[in-house]
Amino acid sequence: MRILSGIQPSGALHLGNYFGAVQQFIRYQDEADEALYFIADLHALTTVRDGATLRERALGLALDYLALGLDPERAILFRQSDIPEITQLTWILSAVTPMGLLERGHSFKDKTARGIPADAGLFTYPVLMSADILLYGSDAVPVGKDQKQHLEFARDIATKFNVAFQPGYDPQDPRGEASGVPGILKLPDPLILEEAGVVPGVDGEKMSSSYGNDIQLFLPDKPLKKRIMGIKTDSTAVEDPKPEPHTLLPLLKLFCDEAAYGEVLASWRTGGKGYGHYKLELLERFHGFFDEARERRRELEQNPERVVEILSAGAERARAIARPVWEAVVEAAGVGGDTSALLVK
């Protein structure tokens, strides 16, 4: 099985990112035959309009993933913009993509409903995303339940291309098991990520870098402590039981096994410990869980050339995987490819 996922360099990774997705991405590098992870810098152009910032964020995200355990020997990490076929395939796919499909895109609908101007990049975002998925012949793409539409769009667009350019293709038999005519583009399946539950931010709302309530994985020690100790609480006395639900409980649960969390709940419900105690316990557990990765990141920061080499090598490996798909696409579409047969001798 070949799996693929893209990560947009939109900001520093936080607890919600890690427990909601990254932890499972790292696991898939052992469970899948091939795991491809790309840094979606082309996608980020819809929001980031400064070249230096985008390059810095892309490199920083690579540092984060390598520090957290992504092994370039077991997984392929690369930058989206280092694959020129991606933008070419996006254009080819756009030629068969219905406008109605793009108008149903969640991101496009959400922003236009709120009166936010939508540019062509936002509108055609699903086509670029489909190119990302389809170019490598991906079997499965890890997504949350709320992201299934991305896979549905990729499957729909692949079907449109196959019907248009593969004579004898039957959409009801995409693998060609009965007809003997499989699609040029493989229809990927969604790999639904395990629910980690909503990870709350320091204000109790869903953790998000855009909300400014996140706990970043690689924040320096002093700002990290200040962030955790600043988690919103109330004036419940030390000796009294604490109210439920509460922001601190799901955060602590992320780092506790069943027995340890049972002890937290028991003391929480009987009283005798103040919120400061639980915040310090959260800080201690955070360090116990992430300090090894935090140290690895500091070491990697001293050798950015090595990270660039990993991304370059990953792009070469990704292009090698994509080559058979790309060659079949351009041959079928009649663009590029070998035209020597047309030469007059």
Solvent accessible surface area in square Angstrom, and as a share of the most:
residue,aa,sasa,rsa
1,M,95,0.43
2,R,58,0.21
3,I,0,0.00
4,L,2,0.01
5,S,7,0.05
6,G,35,0.34
7,I,20,0.10
8,Q,59,0.26
9,P,2,0.01
10,S,66,0.43
11,G,32,0.30
12,A,50,0.39
13,L,10,0.05
14,H,11,0.05
15,L,1,0.01
16,G,17,0.16
17,N,51,0.26
18,Y,22,0.08
19,F,16,0.06
20,G,29,0.28
21,A,24,0.19
22,V,2,0.01
23,Q,73,0.32
24,Q,9,0.04
25,F,13,0.05
26,I,29,0.15
27,R,91,0.33
28,Y,12,0.05
29,Q,10,0.05
30,D,92,0.48
31,E,106,0.48
32,A,12,0.09
33,D,119,0.62
34,E,58,0.26
35,A,2,0.02
36,L,0,0.00
37,Y,0,0.00
38,F,10,0.04
39,I,1,0.01
40,A,3,0.03
41,D,12,0.06
42,L,37,0.19
43,H,6,0.03
44,A,0,0.00
45,L,89,0.44
46,T,35,0.21
47,T,94,0.54
48,V,14,0.08
49,R,168,0.61
50,D,74,0.38
51,G,41,0.40
52,A,72,0.56
53,T,47,0.28
54,L,20,0.10
55,R,162,0.59
56,E,128,0.57
57,R,92,0.34
58,A,3,0.02
59,L,53,0.27
60,G,15,0.15
61,L,7,0.04
62,A,0,0.00
63,L,13,0.07
64,D,9,0.04
65,Y,2,0.01
66,L,15,0.08
67,A,0,0.00
68,L,17,0.09
69,G,24,0.23
70,L,5,0.02
71,D,41,0.21
72,P,32,0.20
73,E,140,0.63
74,R,113,0.41
75,A,1,0.01
76,I,8,0.04
77,L,1,0.01
78,F,1,0.00
79,R,72,0.26
80,Q,2,0.01
81,S,49,0.32
82,D,47,0.24
83,I,1,0.01
84,P,59,0.37
85,E,20,0.09
86,I,1,0.00
87,T,73,0.42
88,Q,87,0.39
89,L,0,0.00
90,T,26,0.15
91,W,191,0.67
92,I,20,0.10
93,L,0,0.00
94,S,37,0.24
95,A,81,0.63
96,V,30,0.17
97,T,18,0.10
98,P,51,0.32
99,M,125,0.56
100,G,35,0.34
101,L,8,0.04
102,L,10,0.05
103,E,87,0.39
104,R,125,0.45
105,G,4,0.04
106,H,105,0.47
107,S,49,0.32
108,F,41,0.17
109,K,104,0.44
110,D,70,0.36
111,K,57,0.24
112,T,59,0.34
113,A,90,0.70
114,R,151,0.55
115,G,64,0.61
116,I,69,0.35
117,P,124,0.78
118,A,40,0.31
119,D,67,0.34
120,A,76,0.59
121,G,35,0.34
122,L,15,0.08
123,F,31,0.13
124,T,48,0.28
125,Y,42,0.16
126,P,16,0.10
127,V,0,0.00
128,L,27,0.13
129,M,33,0.15
130,S,0,0.00
131,A,0,0.00
132,D,2,0.01
133,I,6,0.03
134,L,2,0.01
135,L,0,0.00
136,Y,2,0.01
137,G,8,0.07
138,S,2,0.01
139,D,47,0.24
140,A,6,0.05
141,V,10,0.06
142,P,7,0.04
143,V,9,0.05
144,G,15,0.14
145,K,130,0.55
146,D,117,0.60
147,Q,76,0.34
148,K,81,0.34
149,Q,25,0.11
150,H,57,0.26
151,L,3,0.01
152,E,86,0.39
153,F,8,0.03
154,A,0,0.00
155,R,77,0.28
156,D,58,0.30
157,I,0,0.00
158,A,0,0.00
159,T,32,0.19
160,K,94,0.40
161,F,0,0.00
162,N,0,0.00
163,V,84,0.48
164,A,62,0.48
165,F,65,0.27
166,Q,43,0.19
167,P,117,0.73
168,G,58,0.56
169,Y,19,0.07
170,D,55,0.28
171,P,59,0.37
172,Q,162,0.72
173,D,21,0.11
174,P,44,0.28
175,R,176,0.64
176,G,8,0.07
177,E,139,0.62
178,A,97,0.75
179,S,55,0.35
180,G,59,0.57
181,V,38,0.22
182,P,67,0.42
183,G,17,0.17
184,I,31,0.16
185,L,1,0.01
186,K,98,0.42
187,L,32,0.16
188,P,0,0.00
189,D,66,0.34
190,P,47,0.29
191,L,47,0.23
192,I,66,0.33
193,L,15,0.08
194,E,108,0.48
195,E,118,0.53
196,A,47,0.36
197,G,50,0.48
198,V,105,0.60
199,V,11,0.06
200,P,11,0.07
201,G,0,0.00
202,V,19,0.11
203,D,60,0.31
204,G,37,0.35
205,E,110,0.49
206,K,124,0.53
207,M,7,0.03
208,S,23,0.15
209,S,55,0.36
210,S,97,0.63
211,Y,142,0.54
212,G,44,0.42
213,N,3,0.02
214,D,6,0.03
215,I,0,0.00
216,Q,53,0.24
217,L,0,0.00
218,F,45,0.19
219,L,34,0.17
220,P,85,0.53
221,D,83,0.43
222,K,176,0.75
223,P,60,0.38
224,L,0,0.00
225,K,99,0.42
226,K,162,0.69
227,R,74,0.27
228,I,1,0.00
229,M,63,0.28
230,G,52,0.50
231,I,3,0.01
232,K,139,0.59
233,T,47,0.28
234,D,71,0.37
235,S,113,0.73
236,T,40,0.23
237,A,40,0.31
238,V,84,0.48
239,E,120,0.54
240,D,61,0.31
241,P,74,0.47
242,K,10,0.04
243,P,57,0.36
244,E,80,0.36
245,P,134,0.85
246,H,25,0.11
247,T,19,0.11
248,L,0,0.00
249,L,9,0.05
250,P,53,0.33
251,L,0,0.00
252,L,0,0.00
253,K,117,0.50
254,L,36,0.18
255,F,24,0.10
256,C,20,0.12
257,D,98,0.51
258,E,161,0.72
259,A,74,0.57
260,A,19,0.15
261,Y,33,0.12
262,G,37,0.36
263,E,124,0.56
264,V,6,0.04
265,L,32,0.16
266,A,55,0.43
267,S,22,0.14
268,W,0,0.00
269,R,130,0.47
270,T,100,0.58
271,G,16,0.15
272,G,49,0.47
273,K,80,0.34
274,G,16,0.16
275,Y,20,0.07
276,G,33,0.32
277,H,76,0.34
278,Y,2,0.01
279,K,17,0.07
280,L,87,0.44
281,E,36,0.16
282,L,1,0.00
283,L,19,0.10
284,E,126,0.56
285,R,74,0.27
286,F,1,0.00
287,H,41,0.18
288,G,71,0.68
289,F,85,0.36
290,F,3,0.01
291,D,58,0.30
292,E,127,0.57
293,A,7,0.06
294,R,6,0.02
295,E,78,0.35
296,R,84,0.31
297,R,36,0.13
298,R,117,0.43
299,E,103,0.46
300,L,36,0.18
301,E,74,0.33
302,Q,149,0.66
303,N,70,0.36
304,P,50,0.31
305,E,109,0.49
306,R,102,0.37
307,V,0,0.00
308,V,78,0.45
309,E,96,0.43
310,I,12,0.06
311,L,15,0.07
312,S,55,0.35
313,A,49,0.38
314,G,2,0.02
315,A,8,0.06
316,E,125,0.56
317,R,97,0.35
318,A,0,0.00
319,R,91,0.33
320,A,50,0.39
321,I,29,0.15
322,A,2,0.02
323,R,125,0.46
324,P,88,0.56
325,V,25,0.14
326,W,37,0.13
327,E,96,0.43
328,A,42,0.32
329,V,0,0.00
330,V,10,0.06
331,E,128,0.57
332,A,33,0.26
333,A,26,0.20
334,G,66,0.63
335,V,71,0.41
336,G,62,0.59
337,G,53,0.51
338,D,116,0.60
339,T,79,0.46
340,S,54,0.35
341,A,100,0.78
342,L,144,0.72
343,L,116,0.57
344,V,148,0.85
345,K,210,0.89
